[in-house]
């Protein structure tokens, strides 16, 4: 069994039965290469079939006007301090 698994390429394997890994919802199921669409079922399927989309919503009350134009005297003071620290 170990030699067979190590020397073949497959999307999933059921040992001593046929296709039972398909029925297990937490195991990924799908072919490899041209034989299938990839993995689906469980977490592997979720990760395969979704696209991460990071979203950050900055509260307008939390943003500091220091970082947005028009820059003023305070910006110049902070930049001067940062330059001295570097």
C-alpha positions in Angstrom: 0.0 0.0 0.0 2.7 2.5 1.0 4.7 1.8 -2.2 1.5 2.3 -4.3 0.6 5.6 -2.6 4.2 6.9 -2.9 4.5 6.1 -6.6 1.1 7.2 -8.0 -0.6 10.6 -8.4 -4.2 10.9 -7.3 -6.6 13.4 -5.9 -7.7 10.9 -3.2 -7.5 7.3 -2.3 -9.7 4.8 -0.5 -7.9 1.7 0.8 -9.8 -1.6 0.8 -13.0 0.0 -0.6 -14.1 2.2 -3.5 -14.7 5.9 -3.5 -15.6 6.1 0.2 -13.4 9.2 0.7 -15.9 11.1 -1.4 -18.6 10.7 1.2 -16.6 12.2 4.0 -17.4 15.8 4.1 -14.2 16.9 5.8 -11.8 15.3 3.3 -10.9 17.1 0.1 -12.2 15.4 -3.0 -11.1 16.1 -6.6 -8.8 15.0 -9.3 -5.3 16.0 -10.1 -4.4 17.8 -13.4 -6.7 17.1 -16.3 -8.7 14.5 -14.4 -10.5 16.9 -12.1 -11.2 20.4 -11.0 -9.1 20.2 -7.8 -10.2 19.9 -4.2 -13.6 20.5 -2.8 -15.3 19.5 0.4 -14.5 20.7 3.9 -11.9 23.4 4.6 -9.8 22.5 1.5 -12.7 23.1 -0.7 -13.6 26.4 1.0 -10.0 27.6 0.6 -9.8 26.4 -3.0 -13.1 27.9 -4.2 -12.9 31.3 -2.4 -10.7 34.3 -2.9 -9.4 36.2 0.1 -10.5 39.8 0.1 -9.1 41.9 2.9 -11.3 44.8 3.8 -10.4 47.6 6.3 -12.8 50.3 7.2 -11.2 53.2 8.9 -13.5 55.2 11.1 -13.4 58.9 10.0 -13.1 59.7 13.7 -10.0 57.6 14.1 -8.0 59.0 11.2 -5.5 61.7 12.0 -5.4 64.7 9.8 -1.6 64.7 10.2 -1.4 62.1 7.4 -3.6 63.8 4.8 -3.0 67.0 2.8 -2.9 69.8 3.1 0.0 69.4 5.4 0.6 72.0 8.0 2.9 73.1 10.8 2.3 70.0 12.9 3.3 67.7 10.1 6.5 69.6 9.6 7.2 69.3 13.4 6.6 65.5 13.4 8.7 65.0 10.3 11.5 67.0 11.8 11.4 64.9 14.9 11.4 61.6 12.9 14.4 62.8 10.8 16.3 63.6 14.0 15.5 60.1 15.4 16.8 58.4 12.3 
